[in-house]
Amino acid sequence: MLPMTLAATAGHAAAMERGVAITDPEILRGLDNAGLSLGRLLGADANSSGAELFALLSMAQVQAGTDRDFNSYVLQYRDDLDKLHLFDRDALNVPGTRFDLVGIVNRMDRAYVSPTECGEIRLIYRPIANSYSTNKETPPSRLPMTLNLVMKARPASASDATCAELAWRWLALADQPPATENAAMLTAKGGALEWVTREAIDRIEIDVQIARASADVNDFEGRADYLMKVFRYDGQRFAESPLENQIDAARIRADAKLLADFKRWLLDPARIADLDRGTIVLPDRFLASSAINGTPAHDDVNNKARELFTDDDIVTALAKASSAAPLENLQSPAGFTRRLNDMTCSGCHQTRAIGGFHLPGAERPGWTAGAVVAAGSPHFFGDQERRRDILIAFRDGRAPDFSRGFSARPQARRAKELTGTTYVNGWGAVCDAGGANAAPDKSFASWTCAEGLTCQATGANRSRAGFCFPKSN
């Protein structure tokens, strides 16, 4: 089997995102002008610079919390600063740098978290450093950062609407995708984005490449570290908040009472079932308010939360849960470990991402192309069929199945159109290499390669993860 060409991969990805995401740069530019600029949604001028937005009273904690964690990182790695290229905070704050809308993603598949709001709609922005101010020959460039403005899919102002209607509006985009000239119709009455207004804001999520070890900006193999933060909106200000399911292992380990509470809570059979489905939501008392994740990473060997449990803890909990109902993904301690890792913000963004991001956005026509062909990561596109299936269930009045597979591998029973591609079984797909002297693991039994390909280990210590490559390689 030959690898998919880059053009085929990009074309296939574009077909899959219809009805679930909007990533066309020209349409996004039209939507930015139609009222979905970050400045307009934050109550400022549509053309506000990054410095002007962070100076807003509502953004005070966003600025302070991010600067505090950035400075803590610099202090922690002060002896390695000569080897690291830190994120250019000066470039973020110079006049002319603004946030560009690079993607809009339907996340109604997260309605299990916020059922009354029908889930979320996410607007992804990236800062553009305006190089024209210093070099007329150099086009603007994007800084390695995303700001995710998370909106309630159905805010209070849309209380008369139903999840079914909203899903229908999005799925209609698959049959008749918007043209550049009528992108503004999406935000008009009856459009898929009608209710994406300032009133719908729920939170801001920030992911910034805080440092990288490679001297080449396009080297995605060199190690890079990413700072992740969340700030919830109360109608006036954004407040620093825990990251969803980001287990604060160090704090839990240091508090015997909290550790016992955590183990009792998570190992309950009902919670194990939620963990298996990928729909678990941990209480804030167990969570961290920031995370540093490193890429590339294909295994969970650095998952400190796993060290809070013994193998006996896990085996006993899985046995109790499976006696009530069969488990789909958690068939072993290794499956439990992987799920514990990839349900976190950092674990998910370490898995099949593009340099730590799941939606860096497509380049605008005429701009210098970077190393990224498609707008989203393999994880992003590999999950589109499941998300569309949930939208269809909403539209048709059926109870959606919110379960999902692991971040590295799409759910087999919902990935028919992906079989044989880089997402499932094809060239470059993630597979189970077994690890040194490891027996087959039931949790990863479906992580195989298509005929003519073999699973080759990544070389990471204790890693089970590999990639499907031709046997001759």
JOURVEN-V965499 format. One record per helix or strand of 3 or more residues. SS is the DSSP state (~ for helix, > for strand). FROM is the first residue (numbers start at 1). TO is the last residue. If there is no record, write none. Layout:
SS FROM TO
SS FROM TO
This chain:
~ 6 17
~ 25 36
~ 38 41
~ 50 54
~ 57 76
~ 78 80
~ 89 93
> 98 107
~ 108 110
~ 115 117
> 120 129
~ 131 133
> 145 152
~ 156 158
~ 163 175
~ 180 187
~ 198 200
> 201 212
> 224 233
> 238 241
~ 249 253
~ 256 266
~ 269 277
~ 284 286
> 290 295
~ 304 308
~ 311 324
~ 333 342
~ 345 349
~ 378 382
~ 384 395
~ 412 414
~ 416 418
> 419 421
> 430 432
~ 442 444
> 453 457
> 465 470
